[in-house]
Amino acid sequence: MSNEQSRREFLTRTTTVGAAAAGFGYFSSRAVAESKSPGEKLDIAIFGVGGRGASNMNNVSSENIVALCDIDERNLAKAAERFPRARRFHDLRRIADLDDVDAVVVSTTDHTHAAASVLAMRTGKHVYCEKPLAHTVHEARTMREVYRKNRGKIATQMGTQIHANENYRRVVELVQTGAIGAVREAHVWCNRQSSQNPPPSGSRDVPGHLHWDLWIGPAPFRSFQEGYHPGNLTWNRYWDIGNGILGDMGSHLIDLPYWALDLQFPSTCQAIAPPAHPVIYPTKLTVIWEHARRGDGPHEQAVKLVWYDGHAKPNKLYGVDTSGFGIGILFVGDDGLLLADYGRRSLLPEGRFEGFEVPKPFLPKSAGHHREWILAAKGDPTATLCNFDYAGKLIENNLLGTVSHRVGKKLEWDAEKLCATNAPEAARFIRKTYRKGWDDIFLEV
């Protein structure tokens, strides 16, 4: 597509392409991205080039940036100043046109992460996708299954950059070497608060630099209002587009107990909050997941995982003052407690751990969260610790919390069948309805 092509011509083409997006007829014939030697550069397409997208683009700029996609012409023009030879377009479904691209970085809005990533994986491309991996439980499962079908052929990584930091690694080592004994509970919190202001009403003219219909993407159509765009702290609190604080920050914070405790799929999930608003995320939310026993070893017992956000954030847990931790994780073990955030960790009570010998590190220093993905794409399958197998389970767990809240019921979760056995009414939140032109992407899983 010529950069000078008119918006009308582009939208006409987009509609045609979208209508044809059914099954594998939409995908290119290129089955798998060609492997690269460590010395070769990947040819990368960036989907979403403003905000987090600009940061992610900068972190992979050691490779060849050959294509840029954004619904905002201003973002696209700014990115093109840096990469003037890169092709430019607006519709993420045009991944099928990128036969010469090895990999994509997805930094679009949350409700289009999975669409872009699934299309890319099915055309054999390596994928780095910002958190959260998906907008629904079903999308998270689809992301995981599509990746697993292509394991060994493509590299994936979810953008939870904190996973690469040294403090998280040391906490994982403490938990997994039994520093506080068998862990039976993990409590996670975030003090960020979601506004309950009503959503924008009425309609305004769409600014000339925005392709608004493409921004809406698979979500139910709504007229343009500045209250939706730009900024993830505006649109993120609306169910059609985001999943609030749990969907966002839960990706970073619940990541630590999921990793340290090697959690899989929960057996139950219960949200505690005011009655669900049909449109907006709550001002406070507590969620309790139960992860069933998986074996008979000392670290294989059932685990209760608890999340708190907004006004539900606790100031004291098990006698520990948590008021100075805006975000945090408290592991509760048989022999003590472990309190941590992104940069701090403490074994408690301090007197019990006086003279404690810290285990020798066994998790190697990360090459960098983006660098891990690049190395994996060039042939090191062990490089990405947040690949979509792991990340898919984490995000499925998290988003079940929003489903329980919206249904108003504790869920008995059958992971194999992807359903709440006691709440058939939860199905519409587990798997959503897509707009025409977007509705065939997730049919296979």
Secondary structure, 3 states (H helix, E strand, C coil): CCCCCCHHHHHHHHHHHHHCCCHHHHCCCCCCCCCCCCCCCCEEEEECCCCHHHHHHHHCCCCEEEEEECCEHHHHHHHHHHCCCCEEECCHHHHHHCCCCCEEEECCCHHHHHHHHHHHHHCCCEEEEECCCCCCHHHHHHHHHHHHHCECCECEEEECHHHHCHHHHHHHHHHHCCCCCCEEEEEEEECCCCCCCCCCCCCCCCCCCECHHHHHCCCCCCCCCCCCCCCHHHHCCECCCCCHHHHHHHHHHCHHHHHHCCCCCCCEEEEECCCCCCCECCCEEEEEEEECCCCCCCCCCCEEEEEEEECCCCCEECCEECCCCCEEEEEEECCEEEEECCCCEEEECHHHHCCCCCCCCCCCCCCCHHHHHHHHHCCCCCCCCCCHHHHHHHHHHHHHHHHHHHHCCCEEEECCCCEECCCHHHHHHHCCCCCCCCCCCCCCC
